[in-house]
Amino acid sequence: MEGKIIINTRPLASEDRITEALEELGLNVLLMPLTEILPLTIPDQTQNDIFLEKKYTWLIFTSQNGVNSFFDCLLAKRWTQTLPFHTAVFGERTAETLLAKGWKPDLVNRGNSAIQLIPDLLSLLSFDDKVLLVLGDLAPHTLLEKLKEKVVVDRINAYATLATAKVDESILKRVARGEYDLVLFTSPSGVRSFAKLAKDTSPIDLKTLKAVSLGRSTTEALLSESIVPRVEAFPSGKEGLVSKLKEYFNADNF
């Protein structure tokens, strides 16, 4: 595993635990972010509904980007000293991010897809509860549709995911030449961005791409582009990724 090249396509972050974990395995990590996160403003009326009118009994977060964008927008507000709602989160990293903001989640799901929140959450909800989903602009409506079968549900987009304005051409050429061991994808939007680049500008055969997926939704996006991942993290996230990469490289799959 020492010195093997893995290309990380996730957005740049000040605290990049995934890159750190990959480097600890002895992998040579090349950063090629394909998307960037843009926090969105939460309208005053929505803030009033949440904190003054106490319209919602549960808020649901499926990513650390959602937590950061939501609470960073509200930190200057007087009403964030206490939360007039319960919180449910998908993923350990999302839970850690909420804790870092000063609040402990009431429900944490550590599955491989955000949809796995549903059974745990439905068991806690009453028919008179009202739920607010805090998501990114590209997230599907699956959670909303499932929860609507039992309770009133609204959605806000706390951040937007945009294609990176400029991608490292030298790394793209490296992929085209096959001079790499794996390409890591951490979101469906990253997959779509890479596929567009490959089809529009680079001589990359998607069907032969040696890809790694961070979770089920990313795997489904890869398959939709005819890319069969060599590795899928299970459970979704850093720990599952590290475990599966160890299995992959120890099995001499390269």
Secondary structure in CASP SS format (residue, H / E / C, confidence):
PFRMAT SS
TARGET T0000
AUTHOR 0000-0000-0000
METHOD secondary structure of the structure
MODEL  1
M C 1.00
E C 1.00
G C 1.00
K C 1.00
I E 1.00
I E 1.00
I E 1.00
N E 1.00
T C 1.00
R C 1.00
P C 1.00
L C 1.00
A C 1.00
S C 1.00
E C 1.00
D C 1.00
R H 1.00
I H 1.00
T H 1.00
E H 1.00
A H 1.00
L H 1.00
E H 1.00
E H 1.00
L C 1.00
G C 1.00
L C 1.00
N E 1.00
V E 1.00
L E 1.00
L E 1.00
M C 1.00
P C 1.00
L C 1.00
T E 1.00
E E 1.00
I E 1.00
L E 1.00
P E 1.00
L C 1.00
T C 1.00
I C 1.00
P C 1.00
D H 1.00
Q H 1.00
T H 1.00
Q H 1.00
N H 1.00
D H 1.00
I H 1.00
F H 1.00
L H 1.00
E C 1.00
K C 1.00
K C 1.00
Y C 1.00
T C 1.00
W E 1.00
L E 1.00
I E 1.00
F E 1.00
T C 1.00
S C 1.00
Q H 1.00
N H 1.00
G H 1.00
V H 1.00
N H 1.00
S H 1.00
F H 1.00
F H 1.00
D H 1.00
C H 1.00
L H 1.00
L C 1.00
A C 1.00
K C 1.00
R H 1.00
W H 1.00
T H 1.00
Q H 1.00
T C 1.00
L C 1.00
P C 1.00
F C 1.00
H E 1.00
T E 1.00
A E 1.00
V E 1.00
F E 1.00
G C 1.00
E H 1.00
R H 1.00
T H 1.00
A H 1.00
E H 1.00
T H 1.00
L H 1.00
L H 1.00
A H 1.00
K C 1.00
G C 1.00
W C 1.00
K C 1.00
P C 1.00
D C 1.00
L E 1.00
V E 1.00
N E 1.00
R C 1.00
G C 1.00
N C 1.00
S C 1.00
A H 1.00
I H 1.00
Q H 1.00
L H 1.00
I H 1.00
P H 1.00
D H 1.00
L H 1.00
L H 1.00
S C 1.00
L C 1.00
L C 1.00
S C 1.00
F C 1.00
D C 1.00
D C 1.00
K E 1.00
V E 1.00
L E 1.00
L E 1.00
V E 1.00
L E 1.00
G E 1.00
D C 1.00
L C 1.00
A C 1.00
P C 1.00
H C 1.00
T H 1.00
L H 1.00
L H 1.00
E H 1.00
K H 1.00
L H 1.00
K C 1.00
E C 1.00
K C 1.00
V C 1.00
V E 1.00
V E 1.00
D E 1.00
R E 1.00
I E 1.00
N E 1.00
A E 1.00
Y E 1.00
A E 1.00
T E 1.00
L E 1.00
A E 1.00
T C 1.00
A C 1.00
K C 1.00
V C 1.00
D C 1.00
E H 1.00
S H 1.00
I H 1.00
L H 1.00
K H 1.00
R H 1.00
V H 1.00
A H 1.00
R H 1.00
G C 1.00
E C 1.00
Y C 1.00
D C 1.00
L E 1.00
V E 1.00
L E 1.00
F E 1.00
T C 1.00
S C 1.00
P H 1.00
S H 1.00
G H 1.00
V H 1.00
R H 1.00
S H 1.00
F H 1.00
A H 1.00
K H 1.00
L H 1.00
A H 1.00
K H 1.00
D H 1.00
T C 1.00
S C 1.00
P C 1.00
I C 1.00
D C 1.00
L H 1.00
K H 1.00
T H 1.00
L C 1.00
K C 1.00
A E 1.00
V E 1.00
S E 1.00
L C 1.00
G C 1.00
R H 1.00
S H 1.00
T H 1.00
T H 1.00
E H 1.00
A H 1.00
L H 1.00
L H 1.00
S H 1.00
E C 1.00
S C 1.00
I C 1.00
V C 1.00
P C 1.00
R C 1.00
V E 1.00
E E 1.00
A C 1.00
F C 1.00
P C 1.00
S C 1.00
G C 1.00
K H 1.00
E H 1.00
G H 1.00
L H 1.00
V H 1.00
S H 1.00
K H 1.00
L H 1.00
K H 1.00
E H 1.00
Y H 1.00
F H 1.00
N H 1.00
A C 1.00
D C 1.00
N C 1.00
F C 1.00
END
